[in-house]
Amino acid sequence: MNLLFILWLWLVGLTTPRPTPCDVFGQIYVEKDPYLATFRVFVEKENEFNAHVIVFRETNPLFADKPGFWYFTDKRGFAHYSIAYVQDRNVADFVVYFTDRELYAGCNKR
């Protein structure tokens, strides 16, 4: 019976859809350990067209309600997602580019 329950939990975990980079918005907590984070993120510094998401840093959590609008919080319990910055693009779940203009923020359709 225990084996069947464990197998069922494993199968449910495989069929649960994982959020795409475009689903990540709202309050974000930055983890130091990449294994504790929901996503590992590589920051593109040169070209915004190479990024999956163009991110605008919001100053109010209420306005971080669309893809690309992130409000960074210091409280892990308030965060919708947690990210960890990585130095290698190959181990990242997705790539972001930070912009100063609200107009450019959003999901980069590639």
N, C-alpha and C positions, 0 to 999 in steps of 0.2 A: 504493500500500500504506500509506504514512504517513497519507494522508487518511482511509482506512478505519479505521485504528487510532485516530486522533484522534476521529473520529465515534463509534466504539464507546465510548471513554472518556467522552465527553460524555453519551451515552445512559445509561451505567451510573451516572454522577453524578446524572442526573435521576431515576432509579428507586430510588436509595438512600434509604430512609426517614430523615427527620430526627427526632431525638428531640422529643417533646412536652414542655411545661413540667412535666408530672407525672413524666417520666422523669429529670429533673434532681435528683440528690441525690448525697451522698458528699462528696468533697473538691472544693472550689471555689476557683479562683484568680481574683482580681480584676485585670483588665487596665485600664490607663489609656486605651489606644486601642481604641475600639469596633470597628474593622475587624480587629483581631487576636483578638477574643473569639469564643467559640462562640455566645454569646447576648448581646443587648443587653437590659438589664433596667431597668424603671422601678419605683421604690420608692413604693408607696402609703403615705401617712402617716396618712390620716384614717380610712378604712373598710376593714376586712378583706374585706368582701363584694365589693369591686371588684377584688380581686386574683385572679390565676390560681392562685398558690401561696402558702400561709401558711408562712413559714419560721421554724424554730427554729434558733438558732446552737448547734451542738454543741461541746463542749469536748474530745471524744475522737473521732478519725476512725472508730473502730470502731462507734460508735453512729449514724453518719450513713448508715444503711442503708435508709431508707424515704423516699418523697416528702415534701419539706418539711423534711428534716433535713440541714442543710448544715454542713460543717466547713470553715472558711476556712483555706487554707494559703498560705504565702509562697513555696512552691516550685512553679513552673509544671509541672515534670516529674511531680510527684506528683498533680496535679489530674485529676479525671475530666472536669470541664468548666471553661471559663473564662467569666466574665461581665464586662460593662462596664456601669456605671451610666450611664444617660442622663437628661437633664432633660426631654425631650419624650416624652410617652406614645405619640405617634403613630409614633415611629421604633423603639419597643421591640418585642422579640419576644414578651415577656410581662411581666406585672405581678406583683410580690411585695409581701407585707406581712410585716414582722418581728414576731414575737410573743415574749413572755417565758415563755409556758407551753407545755410540751411537748405537752400534750393537744390543743391547737388546731392544731398543725402538720399540714400535708398538702396535698393537691391540693383546690382549691376547685371542686367540680362545679357548672358554670354552665350 
